[in-house]
Amino acid sequence: MTVSPVKPIATDLPQLPPTHLKQILRTLPKECFEKQPRKAWTAVAISLAMVSLGELAIAFSPWFLLPIAWLFTGTAATGLFVLAHDCGHRSFAKRRWVNDWVGHLLMLPLVYPFHSWRILHDFHHKHTNKLDIDNAWQPWQPDDYDQMNVLGRKGYAALRGRLWWIASIVHWVGLHFDLRNFAAKDRKKVAVSIAAVVTFAAIAFPLLLATTGLWGFVKFWLMPWLAYHFWMSTFTLVHHTDPDIAFEPIASWNAAQAQLMGTVHCNYPRWVEWLCHDISVHVPHHISTAIPSYNLWMAHRSLQQFWGAWMQPERQFSWKMMREIVDRCHLYDRDAVYRSFTQHHAHRE
């Protein structure tokens, strides 16, 4: 079976030769896929310790240092999610039941239903950057945007713009608690995950309110949780969004191209990457979800060696980079990749 050549997904990259995803996988060292329990459980211990340290900092910090403590704790909590993310991809432990139990427990403080997220996230990996199919940060088509009511357009414009950092919350509440979003065969598992986080919230939140009051609830849980969602929104937006990275229609979509060329490696401050277990090393994760987080750098270096010419240039996290994304990457454009809201409205006038 052959694969026809496909146009480059970015305007400044060479054309990817006829390639199957399996061909890319064969170039990765076998060690990339090895599960190492000591590293996995050490990562869990580190994340739990850092979240605990963050909560202690919140408890004893003067008011003017609280934002720093909230950011640190929320970033550490993102590390819990990343390890649950490994569990969801079955790359944490060899036994499925261990992955499921650990994944559920790590997501409880985030009130994130494990199986709900796992199933929807797997769908994203199968259809990365596929227009009208992918469920992660897909740009609306201009006609769909124009046909939406005023409230819908304003909401979409906010989440694709300067309020991108709350988009993860909208995604969390809008998709993960509705059984209609899942196939009948998956609904029992999803219901269990929803029941788990609802039970946790029903016990933990009243207890926190009773012992620390409303301010304690805001201080110890809500603000770190918002910081966690800032990183969730930022990571997922940056991973696949760039003025030159297109969402491809089904007819021209190619798996090897989408996973290799449609994913961005972005360098964040080292303390963020350490707390978040290198989830920003994202290209190898899309080549294979079986790679544990502690092996992502090994896989990334291998991909650079064999496929570097077709990989996106590395980005450096900065507010300038974020402004470029949230000010330009708004609506799908067949020729220009993205069309900003300003360009769209000017075109219609």
N, C-alpha and C positions, 0 to 999 in steps of 0.2 A: 504494500500500500504506500502511495506517495502523498506528499503534502505539497500543494501548490504554493509558490512564493507569495508572500503577503507584503503589503506596503508597510514601511516602518511606522510604528505608532507615534513616534516623535519626529519632528521635522529635521532634527540635526543628527539623527542616528542612521547608520547604514541599514540597508534592507536585510532582514533576517533570512538566511538561506532556508530552503525547505527543511523543516525540523519538527520532529515529534518531541513532546515533553519528556518521553522516556529517554531520548538521546541526551538531553541535558542531565537527567538524573544519573545516567551511567558515568558521567564525568566527575561526580561527587565521590569523595572517599567514603568507604563503607563505615568508617568510624563516626561519620556525621550522624548516623542513624542509631548508634548504640545508646541504649538507656543505661544510665549510671545512677543507681539508687542513692549513693552517698551524695552526689552533687544535687540530685533532685530534692532530697530531704533537707540538705543543708540550706538550699534556697528557701524552702518553707520556713525553716528556723530563722533565717535572716529577715524575711519579710515580717514574720510575727514579732520578732524582737524590735524591728524598726517601727512598726505600727505602735507597739507598746511604748517605745521611747518617745514617739511623737505625742501620744496621749499624755504621757508624763510632762512633756514640755508644755502642752496646752494647759495642764492643771496648774503649773507653777510659773508660767510666763506672765510678766506684766502685760497690760492690755496692748501696748504698742508693739510687742513682739508676737502677738497672737497670729497675725497674718503669715508670718514666717513658719510658725508651728503648724498652722493649718495646711500650708502648702507642702511642708515636709511630710506630714501625716497622710495627706491625700495622695502624695506621690508614692509613699510606701504602701498604701492600700491598693494602688494600681499594680504593685508587684504581686499582691495576692491574686488579683484578677489574671495577671499574666500566667501565673502557675496554674490557675484553674483553666486557663486557655490551653496549656499543655495537656491538662487532664481531658479536656474536651476533644482534643485531637488524638488522644490515646498515646501521647508521647511522654507522659510523666512516668507511668508504671506499666509493667507488662500485663498485669491483670486488670480486666475491665472494671471489676467491682471496686478496686482500689482507686482507679481514675474517677469513677462516679462519686464515691464517698468523699474523697479529698476535694474534688471539684465543687460539690455541694457545700462542704464546710467552709472552704475559702471564700465562696461567694455569699454566704449568709450575711456577714456584716455589711455587704454592699447592697443587700436586698435584690440580688440578681438571680433569677431562676436558671439553674445550671442547664438543664436539658433544653429549655426554650432558647437560650443563647446558643448552645452547641449546634442545634439543628439549623437555626437560621444562619449561623456563621459558616457552617459547612456548605450551605447553599451559595454564599458569597465566594467561597473558594472554587466551587465548581463553575461559576459563571462570572469570574472576575472581569470587570470592565466591559461586560456585555450589555449593550444598550437595551433598556426596557426589561431587563431580567435581573441584573445584579441588584442586591438590596443594600449596598453600602455606598452612600454619598453619590448616587447616580444623579447627573444633572437632568432637570426637566427639559423636554423639548419645547421650543417656543410656542407652538400652537396650544399645547396643554397648559402652559403658563397663562396664555392670553384668555383661555376659556375658564380659568379658575375664578372664583369670586374674589372680591377685593381683599377680604380677610385672609383667604388662602394665599394670595399673591404676596401680601405683606409678611405673612408668617414664613413663607418660603424664602423671601428676600432677606429676612432677618437671619435665618439659620444658615443661609449661604453667604452671609455677610458678616458684620462685626459681632453678631451673637452666635457665631459658629460653636462657641464653647459650651452652649447648652443643648446642642443638637443631640448629643448622646443621651440626654435625659428624655427628650422627646422620643427617640428611637426605643429606649428602654421601656417607657410606659406605654407607648403606642403599639408595640409589636409583641412583647414577650409575655403578656398576661392574657392574651386572647387566643383561646383554643382554636378558633376558626383559622388561624394563620398556620395550622399544622395539619399534616395528613392524619387520617383516622388512626393509623397504626402507631403514631407517635404521641397521641393525645394523653394516654395514660401516664407515660413518663413525664410529659410536660406538666400534667396536673400535679404529680408528686412534687416536682420542683417548685411550682407555684405555691403549693401548700406548705412546703418547707420554709420559704422566705416569709410568707404571711404569718406563719406560726412564730418565727423568730421575731418579726416586727411586733407582733401582738404581745410578746413577753418582754423583749428588750427595751422597746420604746417607753411603755408605761413605767418600767422599772427605772429607766434613766430619768424620766420626768419626775418620778416620785422622790428620787434621791438627790437630783441636782437642779430640778426646776426647768422651766422653759429655756432659760439662758444656757443651762448645762446641756440640754438636748442640742441646741444650736451650736454651742461651742465644741462639744466633744464628738458629735456625729455629723450634723448637717454641713458644717463648713468644710471639714475634711472630705466629706462625700462629694461636695461641689468641686473641690480641687481634684478629686479622682475623676470626675466627669469632664473636667477641663482637659486632662490628659487623654482620656478616652476619645473625646471629640477631636483633639488635635492630632493624636497618632493616626486615627482612622482617616481623617481628612487628608493629611499630608502623605500617607502611604500611597494613595492612588490619584491624587489631584495635583495637576500642574497645567499651566497654559499650553503645554505641548503634548500632554498625555490624553489620548482620546478614549471615550467609550465607544466601542465598535458595534455596529448593527450585527444581528445574528448571521447574516449572509457572509460577512467579511471577517467575523471573529475567528481568532486562532488561539488555541490554548497556550502553545509555547510562547507566542508573542505576548499575550496578555499577562502571563505570569512572570516572564523575564523582563519585558520592556515596559510593562504598564504599572510597575511597582517601584517606589522610590525608597532609596536608602538615605535617611536623614540623620545627621549627627547632632545629638543633643548634649547639654552639659553632662559630664561624666557621672556626676552624682545621680542625675535623673536616670541615665541608662543603667547604672548599677542597681538602683532601687527597683527599676522596672524590668530587670533581667533581660536587657538587650532586645526588647520587643521591636525596637526601631530598626534592627538588622532584619529587614522585612523581605528582601528578594528571595533568599533561600527558603524562607517559610512558605512562600507561594509556589516555589518549585516543588516542595514536598512538606506537607504538614506533619510528617513523621519525624522531623528533625527536632529534638528537644531544644529548649531555649539556650542551654549552656553550650550547645554545639553550633549555634547559628554563625558565629564568627568564623569558625573553621570552614563551614560550607560557603560563606560569603567570599572568603579568600580564594577558594577553589573556583567559584563562579567567575570571579574577576580574572583569574588566570585563563580560563577556557572561553568565557563568553563576555569578557569585559567590553568588547567593542560594541555590543548590542545592549548593554545595561545603561540605564539612566545615569547621568553625572550625579555624584553625591551632592546632597543639599546640606546646608548648615542652618540649623534652627535659629531663627531671628524674627523679630517683629516685622522687619522689612519683607522677609519671605512670606510671612503670614498675610501681610497686607496685599502682596501680589496675588495670592491665592483667593482671598476673600473679596477682593475688589474686582477680579477679572473672571474667575471660574464659576459662572452662574448658570448659563443655559447652553444646551447642546447646539453646536454649529457644525454641519457636515464638512465644511471646507476649512474653517478657522479653528476647529477643535472646540473652543469655548466662545461664547458671546456674553459680554457683560450686560447687566441690566441697562446701563446707560446706552450702550451700543444698540441694544434691542429697541428701546423706546425711541431713539433717534431714527432708526431704520423704519419704524412704523409711522413716523410723522411725515 
